[in-house]
Amino acid sequence: MKKMGWIGVIAAVMLLAGCASTPARAQEASGLEGDAAYLTELRPRIGAAAALPDAELIALGYTACAEFATGTAQDALRLIDGEAATATGKYADSSAIGYWAAVTYCPEAWD
């Protein structure tokens, strides 16, 4: 009986951990949707772009989705004029915007 109890506890912990195992599930767990979820997840993960107003970040998210629809890869996104590339050639803020836009606005970009 004790073994079954521990197995149940372990299964419950694993199940609960799985609830936030993907970005989409993390957003669901936060209780936020749409623009609020996008901005909440995005802002702590961007650098200089964090100074942009909400409306501009949202517009950039939709621009990223449009780019994905044409075949642009996330690592190739350059959404912000003057954004400097990292040593690996990525545009970090643009990449983060694209990632959270795909999670929030255009999950079909992952297909």
N, C-alpha and C positions, 0 to 999 in steps of 0.2 A: 504494500500500500504506500509506503514512504517513497519507493522508487517511482511509482506512478505520479505522486505529488510533485516530485522534482522534475519529472519529464513535462508535466503540465506547466510548471513555472517556466522552464526553459523554453517550451514552445510558445508561451505567451510573450515572453521577452523577445524572442526572435520575430514573432508576428508584429509586435509593436515597433521594433526596430525597423522592420521592413516598410512600415507606413510612411517613413520619411526617407526612404532609400534612393529616391530619384528626385530631381528638381521639381517635377510636376507634383509629386506626392508631398514634397516639402511645402509647396505653395498651398496645396489642399489642407495640409495640417495647420497652416498658419491662419486659415479661415478667411484669407484675403483672396480677391479675385481680380482679374483684368489688370487695369492700370496700377491699382494699389499694390497688387502682388508683384508686378513687374518692377515698379520703383523700389519697393521694399527689398527685393532680392538684389537689384542692380546697384543701387547707390553705394553700399559698402564695398563693392567689388571694382569700382572704377576710381581712377585718379583725378586728373584735371577736369574730366567731363562731369564730375559730380557738381561742379559749379553751374552747369547748365540748368535752366528751368525745367520743371516736370514736363511741360508741353513739348519742349524740344527733344527731350530724351524719349518720350513716347513716339514722336514723329520719326526719330532715328530708328526706333524699334520697328516701325512699319516699313521704313526704307530698307532695313536689313532683310525683312521678310520678302520684299520685292526682289532684292538681290538674290536671295536663296532660290526664288522661283525661276530666275534666269540661269541658275547653275553655279553661282558664285559660292565658293567654299568659305566657311566661317573664318579660317585663318587668313583669307585674302581680303576680308572686309576692310575698307577704309572709309568710314562714315563721317569723320570729323576733320574739317580742313585744318591743316597745320599739325595734326597728330604725328608725333615722331614714332618711328618703328623701334621695336626692341632689338636687342642683339640678334635675335632669331628671325627678324624681318616681320614679325607680327605687329599689328596695331592693337595694343592691349585693351584700351577702352572700347574700341570698335568691336573687337572680338567678344568682350563681355556683353556689350549691348546686343550683338547678334545672338549670342547664346541664350540670354534671358528673353529676348524677343521670340526666339524659336520655341522656347518652353511655354511662353505665355500666349503669343499671338498666332504663331504658325507652326504647330507641332508637326505638321506634314513635312517640314523641312528636314526632319530626322529620317524620313522614309528613303 
